[in-house]
Amino acid sequence: MNTYDIIVNNEVVETIEQQGRSNGAMSYIIIDRVYQLTSKYKAFVEVFNRATGCMYRV
């Protein structure tokens, strides 16, 4: 199961687990949260995939 950490200003603000959802569904959930947090904090938002170790900066 994939777990994603959403990071703003070097602080984890939310952790989302895949919990049987499809990759497509997870993409929409993550995009929605990143959009909301970018609007709220006016800062870059990073998404860290714990399974692969990849960091994505938006």
C-alpha positions in Angstrom: 0.0 0.0 0.0 1.3 3.4 -0.9 1.4 6.2 1.6 1.8 9.8 0.6 3.1 12.7 2.8 2.1 16.2 1.8 4.7 18.7 3.0 4.5 22.4 3.2 7.4 24.5 4.5 9.4 21.4 5.4 6.5 20.1 7.7 4.2 17.2 7.0 0.7 18.6 7.1 -1.1 15.5 5.9 -0.6 11.8 5.3 -2.8 10.0 2.8 -2.9 6.2 2.5 -4.0 4.5 -0.7 -6.3 2.0 1.2 -7.3 0.0 -1.9 -8.0 3.1 -4.1 -6.8 3.0 -7.7 -3.8 5.0 -8.8 -6.2 7.3 -10.8 -8.3 8.0 -7.8 -5.2 8.7 -5.7 -4.0 11.2 -8.3 -7.3 13.2 -8.1 -7.2 13.1 -4.3 -3.6 14.3 -4.2 -4.1 17.0 -6.8 -7.1 18.3 -4.9 -5.2 18.5 -1.6 -2.2 20.1 -3.3 -4.4 22.7 -4.9 -6.1 23.5 -1.6 -2.9 23.7 0.4 -1.1 25.9 -2.3 -4.0 28.3 -2.2 -4.0 28.3 1.6 -0.3 28.6 2.3 0.9 30.4 -0.9 3.9 28.2 -0.8 5.3 25.2 -2.7 3.8 21.9 -1.7 5.8 18.7 -1.9 4.4 15.2 -2.1 6.5 12.3 -0.8 5.7 8.7 -1.8 7.0 6.5 1.0 6.9 3.3 -1.2 9.2 4.6 -3.9 11.0 7.4 -2.0 10.2 9.9 -4.7 9.5 13.6 -3.9 7.4 15.7 -6.1 7.4 19.5 -5.8 4.4 21.5 -7.0 
